[in-house]
Amino acid sequence: MENLRNTCSGSSGLCPRTRRGFISTCAAAGACMAISPMNVFGSLSEYSGVAGRMRIRIVYSLHDIVQPVPDWPNIAFDFRPHINSINEALTKAFPRYEFISTYASGPEDAEKISSDDGNSALDGYIVFQMNCWNRVVQTIANTGKPVLYVDFKYAGSGGFLVYTSDFILTKQPNVGFVSSQRIEDLISAVKCFDIVAKGGPLSAFVEATVQARIKSTRKSATLTYKADNIRSLPVDETLRRMKESRIVALIDGTSRSADPVMGIPVEYASLAELNYLWEKSDPHEAEEVAQRWQEKAVNVIGPRPNIIQDSAAMYLAMKTMLKNHNANAITVNCLGGFYGNQINAYPCLGFMELNNEGLIGACECDIDSTATMVAITSMTEGRPGFISDPVIDTSKNQIIYAHCISHTKPFGPEGPENPFEILTHSEDRQGACNRSILPLGYITTTLRFGRNLKEIVLHQGITVENDPDDRACRTKLCAEPVGDLEKLFYTGQWGGRRFGWHRVTFYGDLKEQVYALAEATGWKVIEEA
């Protein structure tokens, strides 16, 4: 192992260690945490400091420097050049500050950092959310020091949105945040630590980060959009079709009944049943479906033909399952089932095909999103929903809807089909999914039901871009909000006890119809933007 050091600060950022070398060193010492940040980067006591300088700890919240597991941005992602670039930019922009870099994978690491920092002359923290769900910022926020919380786009965005929402709902007094890919916006927010240096209160620091974020958010042009003559059914007919629908939800190995959602019947079935039907699928029919997908795709990058055929067999299995359960909607615990060897192929391409046909295929056994899709597809006589993990980028004034599957017929089964690519599933680079290159210049309505709350969150946007970034989910539809992007942080009910991360996007202006549906059922609409 070359050039091993126990401390790294300033622009050097990360020590030149590999994960393998780090584990070997720990093993020789007789013990090793999953990540041992203080061993890698040193503790504050090792820094002499300079009188009058701000001393800020940068904490990168991630699994490891080279990602060992499936998660955003993707397995084997190398964070080192990105972290070094951030550290160098901050050191150059703030020569009077002393930055001390470390990383942490979860609460235990964060506790050790905050404990070791406790008696030090530390002025504040910058916490970067580099993977989705590592719970680091909560512990750091509890130190009472000023904290600047930063999303690393298409990497930590899920945790960032949910955890930021939790901070807002609980009125955390010391946390400001940045949700921009532009380094200049990060620098503007870091300048807010000067308020603390001058003896200002935490409330002034947090408010300054808000103003910096609003000032740096790109201003919208006048939003115009293409005509879309959407047809929608009356509310009573929509409700009738919803009651005649059925959702079959596959989360584990059990089958059981469930409560309806806004009148839509729901039942649980087992993943074993789906996988059995996959094994029994007609291989010739699966080959024909797979061949059709490959001929229609503008690119096939990654999946081998046999993997695509496995996905086609999963599509046929889901069609059979819908028939057997007298259902028109299926939602599958795809990640848990695939990683747990309960299903042998991803259902992503099958979901694409079902949604194009006017049926419902929904990810991650998300019943609330599936019910949202059933309701609006019924209302519009076939328009499919795009279930996604949204990302907010203030530098572009965009909300980006990201997932590894989307329909390719956004205007319904009889409408035109947009181009798509067949790629591997992003987080683990296995299986097959699609990147849908969706139409631009149209108004969309994005919403999600909250069945336990009897509430619907809703916002609208104009589609402006398909982002091909390799990080995170494959399909990334970018939209400028109709309204105020900033409100999505504060009014958006992203917290885990509210609506969570998923949203469902439909082409068309459906705001009036959604309000009518909510009124007819006694539900409430919350406009997010």
C-alpha positions as CSV (number, residue, x, y, z in Angstrom):
1,M,0.0,0.0,0.0
2,E,1.5,3.3,-1.1
3,N,1.7,6.7,0.6
4,L,-0.6,5.7,3.5
5,R,-1.3,8.6,5.9
6,N,-3.6,8.9,8.9
7,T,-4.7,12.5,8.4
8,C,-5.9,14.4,5.4
9,S,-7.0,18.0,5.3
10,G,-7.1,21.0,3.0
11,S,-7.2,20.5,-0.7
12,S,-5.8,17.0,-0.6
13,G,-9.2,15.8,0.5
14,L,-9.0,12.0,0.5
15,C,-6.1,9.8,1.3
16,P,-4.9,7.6,-1.6
17,R,-6.2,4.4,-0.2
18,T,-8.1,1.6,-1.8
19,R,-10.9,-0.2,0.0
20,R,-8.9,-3.4,-0.2
21,G,-5.9,-1.8,1.3
22,F,-7.9,-0.2,4.1
23,I,-9.5,-3.5,5.1
24,S,-6.1,-5.2,5.0
25,T,-4.7,-2.6,7.4
26,C,-7.7,-3.0,9.7
27,A,-7.4,-6.8,9.6
28,A,-3.8,-6.6,10.7
29,A,-4.8,-4.5,13.6
30,G,-7.3,-7.1,14.7
31,A,-10.6,-5.2,14.0
32,C,-12.3,-3.2,11.4
33,M,-15.5,-1.2,11.1
34,A,-17.4,-1.1,7.8
35,I,-15.9,2.4,7.5
36,S,-13.6,3.9,10.1
37,P,-13.6,7.6,9.2
38,M,-11.4,8.8,12.0
39,N,-8.7,6.2,11.3
40,V,-8.7,7.3,7.6
41,F,-8.8,11.0,8.1
42,G,-7.5,11.8,11.5
43,S,-9.2,13.7,14.4
44,L,-9.4,17.4,15.0
45,S,-6.8,17.1,17.8
46,E,-4.2,16.4,15.2
47,Y,-4.7,19.9,13.6
48,S,-3.0,22.9,15.2
49,G,-5.4,25.4,13.7
50,V,-4.8,29.1,13.1
51,A,-6.1,31.9,15.2
52,G,-9.2,33.6,13.7
53,R,-9.8,30.9,11.1
54,M,-13.1,29.1,10.7
55,R,-12.8,25.4,11.3
56,I,-15.4,23.3,9.4
57,R,-15.7,19.6,9.3
58,I,-16.8,18.2,5.9
59,V,-18.6,14.8,6.3
60,Y,-19.3,12.7,3.3
61,S,-22.2,10.4,4.0
62,L,-21.6,7.2,1.9
63,H,-21.2,3.5,2.1
64,D,-17.6,3.6,1.0
65,I,-15.2,5.6,-1.2
66,V,-15.7,3.1,-4.0
67,Q,-19.3,2.0,-3.7
68,P,-19.6,-1.8,-2.7
69,V,-23.4,-2.2,-2.9
70,P,-26.3,-1.4,-5.2
71,D,-27.6,2.0,-4.4
72,W,-27.6,5.4,-6.1
73,P,-25.5,6.5,-7.9
74,N,-24.5,2.8,-8.8
75,I,-22.4,-0.1,-7.6
76,A,-18.6,0.4,-8.1
77,F,-19.0,4.2,-8.3
78,D,-15.7,5.9,-7.4
79,F,-16.4,9.0,-5.3
80,R,-12.7,10.0,-4.9
81,P,-12.4,12.4,-7.9
82,H,-15.7,14.1,-7.0
83,I,-14.7,14.5,-3.3
84,N,-11.3,15.8,-4.2
85,S,-12.8,18.3,-6.6
86,I,-15.2,19.5,-3.9
87,N,-12.5,19.8,-1.3
88,E,-10.1,21.7,-3.7
89,A,-12.9,24.1,-4.8
90,L,-13.8,25.0,-1.2
91,T,-10.2,25.3,-0.1
92,K,-9.5,27.7,-3.0
93,A,-12.6,29.7,-2.4
94,F,-12.1,30.0,1.3
95,P,-8.4,30.4,2.1
96,R,-9.3,31.7,5.6
97,Y,-11.2,28.6,6.5
98,E,-9.8,25.3,7.6
99,F,-11.6,22.3,6.2
100,I,-11.2,18.8,7.7
101,S,-12.6,16.0,5.5
102,T,-13.9,12.7,6.7
103,Y,-16.6,10.2,5.7
104,A,-19.2,8.2,7.6
105,S,-21.6,5.3,6.7
106,G,-24.1,5.7,9.4
107,P,-25.0,6.8,12.9
108,E,-22.2,5.0,14.6
109,D,-19.6,6.7,12.5
110,A,-21.3,10.0,13.0
111,E,-21.4,9.5,16.7
112,K,-17.7,8.9,16.8
113,I,-17.1,12.0,14.7
114,S,-19.3,14.3,16.9
115,S,-17.8,12.8,20.1
116,D,-14.2,13.4,19.0
117,D,-15.2,16.9,17.8
118,G,-17.0,17.7,21.0
119,N,-14.2,19.4,22.9
120,S,-12.6,21.1,19.8
121,A,-12.8,24.6,18.5
122,L,-15.0,23.5,15.6
123,D,-17.3,26.1,14.0
124,G,-19.6,24.0,11.9
125,Y,-20.2,21.1,9.6
126,I,-20.9,20.5,5.9
127,V,-22.6,17.2,5.3
128,F,-22.8,15.8,1.8
129,Q,-25.5,13.1,1.2
130,M,-23.6,10.8,-1.3
131,N,-25.8,7.7,-1.0
132,C,-29.5,7.7,-0.5
133,W,-30.3,6.4,3.0
134,N,-27.1,6.7,5.2
135,R,-28.3,8.4,8.4
136,V,-25.4,10.6,9.2
137,V,-26.7,14.2,9.1
138,Q,-29.2,13.6,11.9
139,T,-26.4,12.9,14.4
140,I,-24.4,15.8,13.1
141,A,-27.4,18.1,13.4
142,N,-27.8,17.1,17.0
143,T,-24.4,18.7,17.9
144,G,-26.1,22.1,17.8
145,K,-23.4,23.5,15.5
146,P,-24.4,25.1,12.2
147,V,-24.8,22.5,9.5
148,L,-24.9,22.9,5.8
149,Y,-26.6,19.9,4.2
150,V,-25.8,19.2,0.6
151,D,-27.3,16.8,-2.0
152,F,-24.8,15.1,-4.4
153,K,-27.1,15.0,-7.4
154,Y,-28.3,11.5,-8.6
155,A,-26.6,9.9,-5.6
156,G,-28.0,11.0,-2.2
157,S,-31.1,12.7,-3.5
158,G,-33.7,10.4,-1.9
159,G,-32.3,10.7,1.6
160,F,-31.6,14.4,1.0
161,L,-35.3,15.2,0.1
162,V,-36.8,13.0,2.9
163,Y,-34.3,14.1,5.6
164,T,-34.6,17.8,4.7
165,S,-38.4,17.5,4.8
166,D,-38.1,16.0,8.3
167,F,-35.8,18.9,9.4
168,I,-38.3,21.4,8.1
169,L,-41.3,19.6,9.7
170,T,-39.5,19.4,13.1
171,K,-38.2,23.0,12.7
172,Q,-34.5,22.0,13.2
173,P,-32.9,25.3,14.0
174,N,-29.4,24.8,12.8
175,V,-29.6,23.2,9.4
176,G,-29.4,25.0,6.0
177,F,-29.3,23.1,2.7
178,V,-28.1,23.1,-0.9
179,S,-29.7,21.2,-3.8
180,S,-27.7,22.3,-6.8
181,Q,-25.1,20.7,-9.0
182,R,-23.3,24.0,-9.5
183,I,-20.2,24.5,-7.4
184,E,-20.9,28.3,-7.3
185,D,-24.1,27.7,-5.5
186,L,-22.4,25.6,-2.9
187,I,-19.8,28.3,-2.4
188,S,-22.5,30.9,-1.9
189,A,-24.1,28.8,0.8
190,V,-20.7,28.1,2.5
191,K,-20.2,31.9,2.8
192,C,-23.1,31.9,5.2
193,F,-20.8,30.5,7.9
194,D,-19.3,34.0,8.1
195,I,-22.4,35.0,10.0
196,V,-21.4,32.5,12.7
197,A,-17.8,33.7,12.6
198,K,-19.1,37.2,13.4
199,G,-21.1,36.0,16.3
200,G,-24.5,35.9,14.6
201,P,-27.2,33.5,15.7
202,L,-28.0,30.1,14.1
203,S,-31.3,31.4,12.8
204,A,-29.5,34.1,10.8
205,F,-27.1,31.4,9.3
206,V,-30.1,29.2,8.2
207,E,-32.0,32.2,6.8
208,A,-28.9,33.3,4.9
209,T,-28.7,29.8,3.3
210,V,-32.3,30.2,2.2
211,Q,-31.7,33.5,0.6
212,A,-28.5,32.2,-1.1
213,R,-30.5,29.3,-2.5
214,I,-33.3,31.5,-3.8
215,K,-30.9,34.0,-5.3
216,S,-29.0,31.3,-7.2
217,T,-32.1,29.4,-8.4
218,R,-32.4,29.9,-12.2
219,K,-35.4,32.0,-13.0
220,S,-38.0,30.5,-15.3
221,A,-38.8,31.9,-18.7
222,T,-42.5,32.4,-19.6
223,L,-43.8,28.8,-19.5
224,T,-45.6,27.8,-22.7
225,Y,-46.5,24.3,-23.7
226,K,-47.8,22.3,-26.6
227,A,-51.5,21.6,-27.0
228,D,-52.6,18.3,-25.6
229,N,-56.3,17.5,-26.1
230,I,-56.7,15.2,-23.1
231,R,-60.0,13.4,-22.7
232,S,-61.1,12.6,-19.2
233,L,-64.2,10.7,-17.8
234,P,-66.7,12.2,-15.4
235,V,-65.9,11.5,-11.7
236,D,-68.7,9.0,-11.2
237,E,-67.5,6.9,-14.2
238,T,-63.9,7.2,-13.0
239,L,-64.9,5.9,-9.5
240,R,-66.9,3.1,-11.1
241,R,-63.9,1.9,-13.1
242,M,-61.7,2.2,-10.1
243,K,-64.0,-0.1,-8.1
244,E,-63.9,-2.6,-11.0
245,S,-60.1,-2.6,-11.0
246,R,-57.9,-4.7,-8.8
247,I,-54.3,-4.3,-7.6
248,V,-52.3,-7.5,-6.9
249,A,-49.3,-6.6,-4.7
250,L,-46.3,-8.9,-4.4
251,I,-44.0,-8.0,-1.4
252,D,-43.0,-11.4,0.1
253,G,-44.0,-15.0,0.2
254,T,-47.5,-14.6,1.6
255,S,-50.9,-14.1,0.1
256,R,-53.6,-12.1,2.0
257,S,-56.3,-9.6,1.7
258,A,-55.8,-5.9,2.1
259,D,-57.9,-2.7,2.5
260,P,-59.0,-0.9,-0.7
261,V,-57.5,2.4,-1.6
262,M,-60.1,5.0,-2.6
263,G,-62.4,2.2,-3.5
264,I,-59.8,0.2,-5.5
265,P,-59.6,-3.5,-4.3
266,V,-56.1,-4.7,-3.3
267,E,-54.8,-8.1,-2.5
268,Y,-51.4,-9.5,-1.7
269,A,-49.9,-12.5,-3.6
270,S,-46.6,-14.2,-3.3
271,L,-43.4,-13.6,-5.2
272,A,-43.1,-17.4,-5.4
273,E,-46.3,-17.5,-7.5
274,L,-44.9,-15.0,-9.9
275,N,-41.5,-16.8,-10.2
276,Y,-43.3,-20.1,-10.9
277,L,-45.3,-18.5,-13.7
278,W,-42.0,-17.0,-15.0
279,E,-40.4,-20.5,-15.1
280,K,-43.5,-21.9,-16.9
281,S,-43.6,-19.1,-19.5
282,D,-43.5,-20.2,-23.2
283,P,-39.9,-19.7,-24.3
284,H,-40.9,-19.1,-27.9
285,E,-43.4,-16.4,-27.0
286,A,-40.8,-14.8,-24.7
287,E,-38.2,-14.9,-27.5
288,E,-40.7,-13.1,-29.8
289,V,-41.4,-10.4,-27.3
290,A,-37.7,-9.9,-26.5
291,Q,-36.9,-9.7,-30.3
292,R,-39.6,-7.1,-30.7
293,W,-38.3,-5.0,-27.9
294,Q,-34.7,-5.1,-29.3
295,E,-35.9,-4.2,-32.8
296,K,-37.8,-1.2,-31.5
297,A,-35.1,0.1,-29.2
298,V,-32.7,2.7,-30.5
299,N,-29.9,1.2,-28.5
300,V,-29.3,-2.0,-26.5
301,I,-26.3,-1.4,-24.2
302,G,-25.4,-4.0,-21.6
303,P,-28.0,-6.7,-21.3
304,R,-27.4,-9.9,-23.3
305,P,-30.2,-11.3,-25.4
306,N,-30.9,-14.1,-22.9
307,I,-31.3,-11.5,-20.1
308,I,-33.8,-9.6,-22.3
309,Q,-35.7,-12.8,-23.0
310,D,-35.8,-13.5,-19.2
311,S,-37.4,-10.0,-18.9
312,A,-39.9,-11.0,-21.6
313,A,-40.8,-14.2,-19.7
314,M,-41.4,-12.0,-16.6
315,Y,-43.8,-9.8,-18.6
316,L,-45.7,-12.9,-19.7
317,A,-45.8,-14.2,-16.1
318,M,-47.2,-10.9,-14.9
319,K,-49.9,-11.0,-17.6
320,T,-50.9,-14.4,-16.5
321,M,-50.9,-13.4,-12.9
322,L,-53.2,-10.4,-13.7
323,K,-55.6,-12.8,-15.4
324,N,-55.5,-15.4,-12.6
325,H,-56.3,-12.7,-10.0
326,N,-58.8,-10.8,-12.2
327,A,-56.6,-7.7,-11.8
328,N,-55.5,-4.9,-14.1
329,A,-52.7,-3.6,-11.9
330,I,-49.6,-5.4,-10.5
331,T,-46.9,-4.0,-8.2
332,V,-43.8,-6.0,-7.3
333,N,-41.2,-5.8,-4.6
334,C,-38.7,-5.9,-7.5
335,L,-35.5,-5.0,-5.7
336,G,-36.0,-7.1,-2.6
337,G,-37.3,-10.0,-4.7
338,F,-34.4,-9.9,-7.1
339,Y,-31.7,-9.4,-4.5
340,G,-33.3,-12.1,-2.3
341,N,-33.4,-14.6,-5.1
342,Q,-37.2,-14.8,-4.9
343,I,-37.6,-13.7,-8.6
344,N,-35.0,-14.4,-11.3
345,A,-35.6,-11.4,-13.6
346,Y,-36.4,-7.8,-13.2
347,P,-39.9,-6.8,-14.2
348,C,-38.9,-3.4,-15.6
349,L,-39.4,-4.1,-19.3
350,G,-42.6,-5.9,-18.5
351,F,-43.9,-2.9,-16.6
352,M,-43.1,-0.8,-19.7
353,E,-45.2,-3.1,-21.9
354,L,-48.1,-3.3,-19.4
355,N,-48.3,0.5,-19.1
356,N,-48.2,0.9,-22.8
357,E,-51.2,-1.5,-23.1
358,G,-53.3,0.5,-20.7
359,L,-52.7,-1.9,-17.8
360,I,-50.7,-1.0,-14.7
361,G,-47.2,-2.2,-13.8
362,A,-45.6,-0.5,-10.8
363,C,-42.3,-0.7,-9.0
364,E,-41.3,-1.6,-5.5
365,C,-44.7,-2.8,-4.2
366,D,-45.7,0.8,-3.8
367,I,-49.5,0.5,-3.3
368,D,-50.1,4.2,-3.0
369,S,-48.4,5.0,-6.3
370,T,-50.1,2.0,-7.9
371,A,-53.5,3.2,-6.8
372,T,-52.6,6.7,-8.2
373,M,-51.8,5.0,-11.5
374,V,-55.1,3.0,-11.5
375,A,-57.2,6.1,-10.8
376,I,-55.7,8.5,-13.4
377,T,-55.3,5.8,-16.1
378,S,-59.0,5.0,-15.5
379,M,-59.9,8.7,-15.6
380,T,-58.0,9.3,-18.9
381,E,-59.0,6.0,-20.5
382,G,-55.5,4.7,-20.7
383,R,-52.9,7.3,-20.1
384,P,-50.1,5.7,-18.1
385,G,-48.3,7.1,-15.1
386,F,-44.5,7.3,-14.7
387,I,-43.6,6.4,-11.1
388,S,-40.3,8.0,-10.1
389,D,-37.8,9.1,-7.5
390,P,-37.7,12.9,-7.9
391,V,-34.5,15.0,-7.7
392,I,-34.5,18.8,-7.3
393,D,-31.8,20.9,-9.0
394,T,-32.1,24.6,-8.2
395,S,-29.3,25.5,-10.7
396,K,-31.6,24.5,-13.5
397,N,-34.9,25.3,-11.8
398,Q,-35.9,21.7,-12.4
399,I,-37.5,18.7,-10.8
400,I,-36.2,15.5,-12.4
401,Y,-38.3,12.4,-12.3
402,A,-35.9,9.4,-12.3
403,H,-36.6,5.7,-12.5
404,C,-35.3,2.6,-14.3
405,I,-38.6,2.0,-16.1
406,S,-41.0,4.2,-17.9
407,H,-43.8,3.7,-20.4
408,T,-43.1,4.8,-24.0
409,K,-46.7,5.8,-24.8
410,P,-47.4,8.8,-22.6
411,F,-50.6,9.7,-24.4
412,G,-52.1,6.3,-24.1
413,P,-52.2,2.9,-26.0
414,E,-53.4,4.5,-29.2
415,G,-50.9,7.4,-29.0
416,P,-47.5,7.7,-30.6
417,E,-44.5,5.8,-29.1
418,N,-41.4,7.7,-28.1
419,P,-37.8,6.3,-28.5
420,F,-36.3,4.1,-25.8
421,E,-33.0,2.3,-25.0
422,I,-32.5,-1.0,-23.3
423,L,-29.9,-0.9,-20.6
424,T,-29.0,-2.7,-17.4
425,H,-30.7,-1.8,-14.2
426,S,-28.7,1.2,-12.9
427,E,-27.9,0.6,-9.3
428,D,-26.5,-2.9,-9.7
429,R,-25.8,-3.0,-13.4
430,Q,-27.7,-6.2,-13.8
431,G,-30.8,-7.4,-15.6
432,A,-32.6,-5.2,-18.2
433,C,-34.6,-2.0,-18.0
434,N,-35.4,0.9,-20.3
435,R,-34.5,4.5,-20.7
436,S,-37.5,6.3,-22.2
437,I,-36.8,9.4,-24.2
438,L,-40.0,11.2,-23.3
439,P,-41.7,14.1,-25.3
440,L,-40.7,17.6,-24.4
441,G,-42.7,20.8,-24.2
442,Y,-45.8,19.3,-22.6
443,I,-47.5,20.1,-19.3
444,T,-47.5,17.2,-16.8
445,T,-49.4,16.6,-13.6
446,T,-47.5,14.8,-10.8
447,L,-49.2,13.4,-7.8
448,R,-49.4,10.6,-5.3
449,F,-52.1,9.2,-3.1
450,G,-51.6,8.9,0.7
451,R,-54.1,6.2,1.6
452,N,-53.5,6.5,5.4
453,L,-53.8,10.3,5.2
454,K,-56.6,10.5,2.7
455,E,-54.6,13.2,1.0
456,I,-53.1,13.7,-2.5
457,V,-50.0,15.7,-3.2
458,L,-49.8,17.4,-6.5
459,H,-47.7,19.7,-8.6
460,Q,-47.3,20.4,-12.3
461,G,-44.4,21.0,-14.7
462,I,-43.4,21.6,-18.3
463,T,-41.1,18.8,-19.7
464,V,-37.8,20.4,-20.9
465,E,-35.1,17.7,-21.0
466,N,-34.2,14.0,-20.9
467,D,-31.0,13.7,-18.9
468,P,-28.7,10.9,-20.0
469,D,-26.5,11.1,-16.9
470,D,-25.2,7.6,-16.1
471,R,-25.7,8.0,-12.3
472,A,-28.9,6.8,-10.7
473,C,-32.0,5.6,-12.5
474,R,-32.0,5.3,-16.3
475,T,-35.0,7.4,-17.3
476,K,-34.7,11.0,-16.1
477,L,-37.4,13.4,-17.3
478,C,-36.7,17.0,-16.4
479,A,-39.4,19.5,-15.8
480,E,-39.7,23.1,-14.8
481,P,-42.4,23.5,-12.2
482,V,-45.5,25.5,-12.8
483,G,-45.1,27.5,-9.6
484,D,-42.2,28.0,-7.2
485,L,-39.5,25.3,-7.0
486,E,-38.6,26.4,-3.5
487,K,-42.0,25.4,-2.3
488,L,-41.3,21.8,-3.2
489,F,-38.8,21.7,-0.3
490,Y,-41.2,23.2,2.2
491,T,-44.7,22.1,1.0
492,G,-43.6,18.8,-0.5
493,Q,-44.5,16.1,1.9
494,W,-41.3,14.0,1.3
495,G,-40.8,12.9,4.9
496,G,-41.2,9.1,5.6
497,R,-44.2,9.6,7.8
498,R,-46.0,11.6,5.0
499,F,-45.7,10.6,1.4
500,G,-42.1,9.5,1.0
501,W,-40.0,9.9,-2.1
502,H,-42.1,8.4,-4.9
503,R,-44.3,10.5,-7.2
504,V,-46.3,9.6,-10.3
505,T,-46.2,11.8,-13.4
506,F,-48.9,11.9,-16.1
507,Y,-48.9,13.9,-19.3
508,G,-51.7,16.4,-19.4
509,D,-53.2,19.2,-17.3
510,L,-55.2,17.1,-14.8
511,K,-55.4,19.5,-11.9
512,E,-59.1,20.2,-12.1
513,Q,-60.0,16.5,-12.5
514,V,-57.9,15.5,-9.5
515,Y,-59.6,18.1,-7.3
516,A,-63.0,16.8,-8.4
517,L,-62.0,13.2,-7.6
518,A,-60.7,14.3,-4.2
519,E,-63.9,16.2,-3.4
520,A,-66.1,13.2,-4.4
521,T,-64.2,10.9,-2.1
522,G,-63.6,13.3,0.9
523,W,-59.9,13.5,0.3
524,K,-57.7,16.6,0.5
525,V,-55.3,17.9,-2.2
526,I,-52.0,19.5,-1.2
527,E,-50.3,21.5,-3.9
528,E,-46.6,21.2,-3.6
529,A,-45.4,24.1,-5.8
